[in-house]
Amino acid sequence: MDTEARRRHISSMTDELDNLMLVYLRRIDEKIDRVIETQQDHGRRLTSLETQVAGLHADFAGQSARIDRIEARLDRIEKRLNLIAA
C-alpha cells in the first residue's frame, strides 16, 4: 500500500470513529434531555403534593378550632344543667 492510500485509509477510519462518537454523543444527549424532563415533572408533582399537604394542615387546624369551640359550648351546657360540678 502506498503512502497516499494508507493516509486515505487512516483518514477513513478516523472519520468512521468520529461519526460513531457523534452517534453515541447524540444518544447520551437525548437521554440527558429525557432525564431533565422527568426531573422537572417530578419537581412539579412534588410542588403539587406540598400544596395539597399544606391545605390538609389548614383543614385540620380549622377542624381543631371548631372542636375546641364545640367543647367549650358543651362545657357551658353541662354547667347550666348541673351535669358537672361548677
N, CA, C and O atoms as a Tinker XYZ file with bonds, in Angstrom:
   344  protein
     1  N      0.851000   -1.168000    0.000000    73     2
     2  CA     0.000000    0.000000    0.000000    64     1     3
     3  C      0.902000    1.238000    0.000000    63     2     4     5
     4  O      1.827000    1.347000    0.804000    81     3
     5  N      0.617000    2.154000   -0.905000    73     3     6
     6  CA     1.465000    3.340000   -0.937000    64     5     7
     7  C      1.042000    4.325000    0.158000    63     6     8     9
     8  O      0.021000    4.140000    0.820000    81     7
     9  N      1.828000    5.343000    0.325000    73     7    10
    10  CA     1.616000    6.306000    1.404000    64     9    11
    11  C      0.266000    7.015000    1.292000    63    10    12    13
    12  O     -0.424000    7.214000    2.292000    81    11
    13  N     -0.097000    7.388000    0.088000    73    11    14
    14  CA    -1.371000    8.104000   -0.113000    64    13    15
    15  C     -2.562000    7.200000    0.208000    63    14    16    17
    16  O     -3.531000    7.651000    0.820000    81    15
    17  N     -2.503000    5.968000   -0.184000    73    15    18
    18  CA    -3.586000    5.016000    0.097000    64    17    19
    19  C     -3.677000    4.770000    1.596000    63    18    20    21
    20  O     -4.771000    4.697000    2.156000    81    19
    21  N     -2.533000    4.643000    2.237000    73    19    22
    22  CA    -2.513000    4.436000    3.688000    64    21    23
    23  C     -3.128000    5.647000    4.395000    63    22    24    25
    24  O     -3.894000    5.489000    5.345000    81    23
    25  N     -2.796000    6.836000    3.938000    73    23    26
    26  CA    -3.324000    8.069000    4.527000    64    25    27
    27  C     -4.858000    8.124000    4.362000    63    26    28    29
    28  O     -5.573000    8.486000    5.296000    81    27
    29  N     -5.346000    7.765000    3.173000    73    27    30
    30  CA    -6.796000    7.757000    2.943000    64    29    31
    31  C     -7.479000    6.720000    3.821000    63    30    32    33
    32  O     -8.566000    6.964000    4.345000    81    31
    33  N     -6.853000    5.579000    3.980000    73    31    34
    34  CA    -7.413000    4.514000    4.827000    64    33    35
    35  C     -7.501000    4.987000    6.278000    63    34    36    37
    36  O     -8.532000    4.817000    6.928000    81    35
    37  N     -6.436000    5.573000    6.776000    73    35    38
    38  CA    -6.421000    6.093000    8.153000    64    37    39
    39  C     -7.436000    7.213000    8.309000    63    38    40    41
    40  O     -8.137000    7.284000    9.318000    81    39
    41  N     -7.515000    8.087000    7.313000    73    39    42
    42  CA    -8.478000    9.182000    7.345000    64    41    43
    43  C     -9.901000    8.640000    7.362000    63    42    44    45
    44  O    -10.763000    9.160000    8.071000    81    43
    45  N    -10.142000    7.596000    6.582000    73    43    46
    46  CA   -11.467000    6.972000    6.537000    64    45    47
    47  C    -11.818000    6.367000    7.894000    63    46    48    49
    48  O    -12.948000    6.503000    8.362000    81    47
    49  N    -10.856000    5.702000    8.522000    73    47    50
    50  CA   -11.085000    5.116000    9.841000    64    49    51
    51  C    -11.352000    6.201000   10.877000    63    50    52    53
    52  O    -12.210000    6.044000   11.746000    81    51
    53  N    -10.616000    7.294000   10.780000    73    51    54
    54  CA   -10.808000    8.413000   11.708000    64    53    55
    55  C    -12.209000    9.005000   11.539000    63    54    56    57
    56  O    -12.878000    9.322000   12.522000    81    55
    57  N    -12.646000    9.151000   10.288000    73    55    58
    58  CA   -13.991000    9.681000   10.029000    64    57    59
    59  C    -15.065000    8.753000   10.594000    63    58    60    61
    60  O    -16.051000    9.204000   11.176000    81    59
    61  N    -14.852000    7.442000   10.410000    73    59    62
    62  CA   -15.822000    6.483000   10.947000    64    61    63
    63  C    -15.866000    6.560000   12.464000    63    62    64    65
    64  O    -16.947000    6.518000   13.051000    81    63
    65  N    -14.719000    6.670000   13.103000    73    63    66
    66  CA   -14.658000    6.784000   14.553000    64    65    67
    67  C    -15.344000    8.071000   15.016000    63    66    68    69
    68  O    -16.093000    8.058000   15.992000    81    67
    69  N    -15.088000    9.183000   14.315000    73    67    70
    70  CA   -15.739000   10.446000   14.651000    64    69    71
    71  C    -17.253000   10.332000   14.516000    63    70    72    73
    72  O    -17.995000   10.819000   15.368000    81    71
    73  N    -17.706000    9.690000   13.448000    73    71    74
    74  CA   -19.142000    9.516000   13.241000    64    73    75
    75  C    -19.756000    8.647000   14.334000    63    74    76    77
    76  O    -20.845000    8.938000   14.829000    81    75
    77  N    -19.055000    7.581000   14.705000    73    75    78
    78  CA   -19.535000    6.701000   15.759000    64    77    79
    79  C    -19.619000    7.456000   17.086000    63    78    80    81
    80  O    -20.588000    7.313000   17.831000    81    79
    81  N    -18.608000    8.249000   17.368000    73    79    82
    82  CA   -18.618000    9.046000   18.596000    64    81    83
    83  C    -19.779000   10.036000   18.589000    63    82    84    85
    84  O    -20.431000   10.234000   19.615000    81    83
    85  N    -20.041000   10.659000   17.441000    73    83    86
    86  CA   -21.165000   11.590000   17.342000    64    85    87
    87  C    -22.493000   10.884000   17.580000    63    86    88    89
    88  O    -23.387000   11.442000   18.217000    81    87
    89  N    -22.629000    9.677000   17.079000    73    87    90
    90  CA   -23.859000    8.900000   17.303000    64    89    91
    91  C    -24.054000    8.669000   18.797000    63    90    92    93
    92  O    -25.141000    8.887000   19.331000    81    91
    93  N    -22.993000    8.228000   19.464000    73    91    94
    94  CA   -23.102000    7.976000   20.904000    64    93    95
    95  C    -23.342000    9.265000   21.689000    63    94    96    97
    96  O    -24.129000    9.275000   22.635000    81    95
    97  N    -22.680000   10.335000   21.310000    73    95    98
    98  CA   -22.893000   11.612000   21.990000    64    97    99
    99  C    -24.332000   12.100000   21.817000    63    98   100   101
   100  O    -24.917000   12.650000   22.750000    81    99
   101  N    -24.897000   11.904000   20.637000    73    99   102
   102  CA   -26.301000   12.294000   20.414000    64   101   103
   103  C    -27.236000   11.457000   21.272000    63   102   104   105
   104  O    -28.195000   11.979000   21.840000    81   103
   105  N    -26.958000   10.158000   21.369000    73   103   106
   106  CA   -27.783000    9.286000   22.227000    64   105   107
   107  C    -27.705000    9.729000   23.679000    63   106   108   109
   108  O    -28.721000    9.804000   24.369000    81   107
   109  N    -26.497000   10.021000   24.138000    73   107   110
   110  CA   -26.316000   10.495000   25.516000    64   109   111
   111  C    -27.067000   11.800000   25.724000    63   110   112   113
   112  O    -27.715000   11.987000   26.754000    81   111
   113  N    -26.986000   12.700000   24.759000    73   111   114
   114  CA   -27.675000   13.986000   24.852000    64   113   115
   115  C    -29.187000   13.790000   24.932000    63   114   116   117
   116  O    -29.855000   14.467000   25.714000    81   115
   117  N    -29.735000   12.874000   24.137000    73   115   118
   118  CA   -31.174000   12.587000   24.175000    64   117   119
   119  C    -31.581000   12.028000   25.526000    63   118   120   121
   120  O    -32.621000   12.397000   26.072000    81   119
   121  N    -30.757000   11.132000   26.064000    73   119   122
   122  CA   -31.062000   10.541000   27.365000    64   121   123
   123  C    -31.015000   11.602000   28.460000    63   122   124   125
   124  O    -31.867000   11.608000   29.350000    81   123
   125  N    -30.053000   12.481000   28.408000    73   123   126
   126  CA   -29.957000   13.563000   29.392000    64   125   127
   127  C    -31.184000   14.464000   29.303000    63   126   128   129
   128  O    -31.721000   14.887000   30.327000    81   127
   129  N    -31.632000   14.758000   28.078000    73   127   130
   130  CA   -32.837000   15.563000   27.899000    64   129   131
   131  C    -34.043000   14.889000   28.543000    63   130   132   133
   132  O    -34.865000   15.555000   29.173000    81   131
   133  N    -34.152000   13.555000   28.384000    73   131   134
   134  CA   -35.274000   12.830000   28.996000    64   133   135
   135  C    -35.166000   12.847000   30.513000    63   134   136   137
   136  O    -36.175000   12.988000   31.204000    81   135
   137  N    -33.963000   12.707000   31.034000    73   135   138
   138  CA   -33.772000   12.745000   32.490000    64   137   139
   139  C    -34.159000   14.123000   33.033000    63   138   140   141
   140  O    -34.824000   14.220000   34.064000    81   139
   141  N    -33.750000   15.171000   32.351000    73   139   142
   142  CA   -34.084000   16.535000   32.774000    64   141   143
   143  C    -35.592000   16.736000   32.744000    63   142   144   145
   144  O    -36.166000   17.304000   33.673000    81   143
   145  N    -36.231000   16.270000   31.677000    73   143   146
   146  CA   -37.687000   16.412000   31.561000    64   145   147
   147  C    -38.399000   15.658000   32.689000    63   146   148   149
   148  O    -39.353000   16.165000   33.280000    81   147
   149  N    -37.931000   14.462000   32.975000    73   147   150
   150  CA   -38.520000   13.667000   34.060000    64   149   151
   151  C    -38.320000   14.355000   35.398000    63   150   152   153
   152  O    -39.236000   14.396000   36.220000    81   151
   153  N    -37.136000   14.892000   35.622000    73   151   154
   154  CA   -36.848000   15.582000   36.884000    64   153   155
   155  C    -37.735000   16.811000   37.029000    63   154   156   157
   156  O    -38.230000   17.087000   38.122000    81   155
   157  N    -37.943000   17.547000   35.955000    73   155   158
   158  CA   -38.813000   18.722000   36.013000    64   157   159
   159  C    -40.244000   18.312000   36.320000    63   158   160   161
   160  O    -40.934000   18.987000   37.084000    81   159
   161  N    -40.694000   17.212000   35.733000    73   159   162
   162  CA   -42.033000   16.704000   36.017000    64   161   163
   163  C    -42.153000   16.309000   37.480000    63   162   164   165
   164  O    -43.159000   16.606000   38.124000    81   163
   165  N    -41.131000   15.640000   38.011000    73   163   166
   166  CA   -41.148000   15.260000   39.426000    64   165   167
   167  C    -41.182000   16.498000   40.319000    63   166   168   169
   168  O    -41.859000   16.511000   41.347000    81   167
   169  N    -40.457000   17.529000   39.925000    73   167   170
   170  CA   -40.472000   18.779000   40.694000    64   169   171
   171  C    -41.860000   19.397000   40.724000    63   170   172   173
   172  O    -42.315000   19.856000   41.772000    81   171
   173  N    -42.537000   19.413000   39.574000    73   171   174
   174  CA   -43.902000   19.957000   39.523000    64   173   175
   175  C    -44.856000   19.131000   40.376000    63   174   176   177
   176  O    -45.701000   19.675000   41.086000    81   175
   177  N    -44.711000   17.812000   40.298000    73   175   178
   178  CA   -45.589000   16.934000   41.085000    64   177   179
   179  C    -45.329000   17.104000   42.581000    63   178   180   181
   180  O    -46.269000   17.101000   43.375000    81   179
   181  N    -44.072000   17.252000   42.967000    73   179   182
   182  CA   -43.737000   17.457000   44.372000    64   181   183
   183  C    -44.322000   18.767000   44.873000    63   182   184   185
   184  O    -44.849000   18.825000   45.984000    81   183
   185  N    -44.236000   19.815000   44.071000    73   183   186
   186  CA   -44.811000   21.100000   44.450000    64   185   187
   187  C    -46.318000   20.963000   44.657000    63   186   188   189
   188  O    -46.875000   21.524000   45.601000    81   187
   189  N    -46.969000   20.219000   43.775000    73   187   190
   190  CA   -48.410000   19.989000   43.903000    64   189   191
   191  C    -48.728000   19.246000   45.201000    63   190   192   193
   192  O    -49.670000   19.598000   45.911000    81   191
   193  N    -47.942000   18.224000   45.502000    73   191   194
   194  CA   -48.152000   17.471000   46.746000    64   193   195
   195  C    -47.944000   18.351000   47.973000    63   194   196   197
   196  O    -48.704000   18.268000   48.938000    81   195
   197  N    -46.919000   19.192000   47.935000    73   195   198
   198  CA   -46.667000   20.098000   49.069000    64   197   199
   199  C    -47.841000   21.045000   49.270000    63   198   200   201
   200  O    -48.234000   21.321000   50.403000    81   199
   201  N    -48.396000   21.539000   48.180000    73   199   202
   202  CA   -49.551000   22.433000   48.263000    64   201   203
   203  C    -50.745000   21.705000   48.867000    63   202   204   205
   204  O    -51.457000   22.256000   49.707000    81   203
   205  N    -50.957000   20.481000   48.442000    73   203   206
   206  CA   -52.072000   19.698000   48.972000    64   205   207
   207  C    -51.892000   19.399000   50.455000    63   206   208   209
   208  O    -52.852000   19.475000   51.221000    81   207
   209  N    -50.682000   19.063000   50.864000    73   207   210
   210  CA   -50.415000   18.790000   52.282000    64   209   211
   211  C    -50.630000   20.056000   53.113000    63   210   212   213
   212  O    -51.189000   19.993000   54.208000    81   211
   213  N    -50.191000   21.195000   52.598000    73   211   214
   214  CA   -50.411000   22.459000   53.310000    64   213   215
   215  C    -51.906000   22.716000   53.460000    63   214   216   217
   216  O    -52.353000   23.186000   54.507000    81   215
   217  N    -52.678000   22.411000   52.427000    73   215   218
   218  CA   -54.131000   22.567000   52.512000    64   217   219
   219  C    -54.730000   21.654000   53.562000    63   218   220   221
   220  O    -55.639000   22.050000   54.291000    81   219
   221  N    -54.222000   20.426000   53.643000    73   219   222
   222  CA   -54.714000   19.497000   54.672000    64   221   223
   223  C    -54.399000   20.008000   56.076000    63   222   224   225
   224  O    -55.226000   19.906000   56.982000    81   223
   225  N    -53.198000   20.559000   56.248000    73   223   226
   226  CA   -52.839000   21.112000   57.557000    64   225   227
   227  C    -53.795000   22.241000   57.936000    63   226   228   229
   228  O    -54.220000   22.332000   59.087000    81   227
   229  N    -54.129000   23.086000   56.990000    73   227   230
   230  CA   -55.058000   24.182000   57.257000    64   229   231
   231  C    -56.435000   23.625000   57.610000    63   230   232   233
   232  O    -57.090000   24.123000   58.525000    81   231
   233  N    -56.876000   22.596000   56.889000    73   231   234
   234  CA   -58.169000   21.970000   57.198000    64   233   235
   235  C    -58.176000   21.391000   58.611000    63   234   236   237
   236  O    -59.138000   21.572000   59.357000    81   235
   237  N    -57.101000   20.697000   58.974000    73   235   238
   238  CA   -57.017000   20.109000   60.314000    64   237   239
   239  C    -57.025000   21.186000   61.391000    63   238   240   241
   240  O    -57.666000   21.020000   62.429000    81   239
   241  N    -56.326000   22.277000   61.154000    73   239   242
   242  CA   -56.302000   23.374000   62.121000    64   241   243
   243  C    -57.706000   23.957000   62.277000    63   242   244   245
   244  O    -58.138000   24.254000   63.391000    81   243
   245  N    -58.411000   24.119000   61.168000    73   243   246
   246  CA   -59.777000   24.630000   61.227000    64   245   247
   247  C    -60.696000   23.690000   61.985000    63   246   248   249
   248  O    -61.523000   24.139000   62.779000    81   247
   249  N    -60.562000   22.396000   61.751000    73   247   250
   250  CA   -61.386000   21.415000   62.459000    64   249   251
   251  C    -61.060000   21.400000   63.946000    63   250   252   253
   252  O    -61.954000   21.272000   64.782000    81   251
   253  N    -59.792000   21.531000   64.269000    73   251   254
   254  CA   -59.388000   21.553000   65.679000    64   253   255
   255  C    -59.996000   22.755000   66.391000    63   254   256   257
   256  O    -60.485000   22.635000   67.515000    81   255
   257  N    -59.966000   23.918000   65.734000    73   255   258
   258  CA   -60.564000   25.123000   66.329000    64   257   259
   259  C    -62.058000   24.936000   66.498000    63   258   260   261
   260  O    -62.620000   25.347000   67.513000    81   259
   261  N    -62.700000   24.333000   65.539000    73   259   262
   262  CA   -64.154000   24.099000   65.628000    64   261   263
   263  C    -64.467000   23.134000   66.766000    63   262   264   265
   264  O    -65.417000   23.353000   67.518000    81   263
   265  N    -63.682000   22.073000   66.898000    73   263   266
   266  CA   -63.887000   21.122000   68.001000    64   265   267
   267  C    -63.697000   21.813000   69.341000    63   266   268   269
   268  O    -64.453000   21.553000   70.277000    81   267
   269  N    -62.700000   22.689000   69.454000    73   267   270
   270  CA   -62.477000   23.439000   70.699000    64   269   271
   271  C    -63.697000   24.293000   71.040000    63   270   272   273
   272  O    -64.105000   24.354000   72.200000    81   271
   273  N    -64.281000   24.951000   70.037000    73   271   274
   274  CA   -65.476000   25.776000   70.293000    64   273   275
   275  C    -66.661000   24.913000   70.719000    63   274   276   277
   276  O    -67.411000   25.290000   71.619000    81   275
   277  N    -66.833000   23.767000   70.082000    73   275   278
   278  CA   -67.926000   22.859000   70.448000    64   277   279
   279  C    -67.723000   22.342000   71.865000    63   278   280   281
   280  O    -68.678000   22.236000   72.634000    81   279
   281  N    -66.492000   22.024000   72.206000    73   279   282
   282  CA   -66.188000   21.543000   73.555000    64   281   283
   283  C    -66.500000   22.610000   74.598000    63   282   284   285
   284  O    -67.053000   22.299000   75.652000    81   283
   285  N    -66.154000   23.853000   74.320000    73   283   286
   286  CA   -66.450000   24.949000   75.253000    64   285   287
   287  C    -67.958000   25.119000   75.408000    63   286   288   289
   288  O    -68.447000   25.318000   76.520000    81   287
   289  N    -68.689000   25.044000   74.316000    73   287   290
   290  CA   -70.149000   25.151000   74.382000    64   289   291
   291  C    -70.736000   24.006000   75.189000    63   290   292   293
   292  O    -71.638000   24.222000   75.998000    81   291
   293  N    -70.242000   22.796000   74.985000    73   291   294
   294  CA   -70.728000   21.628000   75.728000    64   293   295
   295  C    -70.456000   21.794000   77.220000    63   294   296   297
   296  O    -71.307000   21.462000   78.046000    81   295
   297  N    -69.282000   22.301000   77.570000    73   295   298
   298  CA   -68.961000   22.551000   78.981000    64   297   299
   299  C    -69.959000   23.529000   79.589000    63   298   300   301
   300  O    -70.438000   23.306000   80.701000    81   299
   301  N    -70.284000   24.618000   78.874000    73   299   302
   302  CA   -71.247000   25.602000   79.394000    64   301   303
   303  C    -72.639000   24.984000   79.559000    63   302   304   305
   304  O    -73.334000   25.262000   80.536000    81   303
   305  N    -73.042000   24.148000   78.604000    73   303   306
   306  CA   -74.357000   23.496000   78.689000    64   305   307
   307  C    -74.397000   22.556000   79.886000    63   306   308   309
   308  O    -75.376000   22.540000   80.632000    81   307
   309  N    -73.341000   21.775000   80.075000    73   307   310
   310  CA   -73.291000   20.843000   81.204000    64   309   311
   311  C    -73.346000   21.595000   82.525000    63   310   312   313
   312  O    -74.016000   21.152000   83.458000    81   311
   313  N    -72.656000   22.719000   82.618000    73   311   314
   314  CA   -72.678000   23.512000   83.852000    64   313   315
   315  C    -74.067000   24.080000   84.098000    63   314   316   317
   316  O    -74.555000   24.061000   85.228000    81   315
   317  N    -74.704000   24.584000   83.051000    73   315   318
   318  CA   -76.043000   25.165000   83.181000    64   317   319
   319  C    -77.060000   24.117000   83.633000    63   318   320   321
   320  O    -77.969000   24.419000   84.407000    81   319
   321  N    -76.907000   22.919000   83.160000    73   319   322
   322  CA   -77.843000   21.847000   83.521000    64   321   323
   323  C    -77.405000   21.095000   84.781000    63   322   324   325
   324  O    -78.000000   20.085000   85.158000    81   323
   325  N    -76.361000   21.607000   85.417000    73   323   326
   326  CA   -75.815000   20.992000   86.630000    64   325   327
   327  C    -75.459000   19.512000   86.426000    63   326   328   329
   328  O    -75.663000   18.676000   87.306000    81   327
   329  N    -74.931000   19.227000   85.262000    73   327   330
   330  CA   -74.497000   17.847000   84.978000    64   329   331
   331  C    -73.082000   17.584000   85.497000    63   330   332   333
   332  O    -72.681000   16.439000   85.702000    81   331
   333  N    -72.341000   18.667000   85.703000    73   331   334
   334  CA   -70.993000   18.551000   86.260000    64   333   335
   335  C    -70.852000   19.604000   87.356000    63   334   336   337
   336  O    -71.612000   20.571000   87.409000    81   335
   337  N    -69.890000   19.402000   88.206000    73   335   338
   338  CA   -69.689000   20.378000   89.301000    64   337   339
   339  C    -69.122000   21.656000   88.708000    63   338   340   341
   340  O    -68.260000   21.615000   87.831000    81   339
   341  N    -69.605000   22.776000   89.187000    73   339   342
   342  CA   -69.184000   24.090000   88.680000    64   341   343
   343  C    -67.838000   24.479000   89.116000    63   342   344
   344  O    -67.363000   25.558000   88.763000    81   343
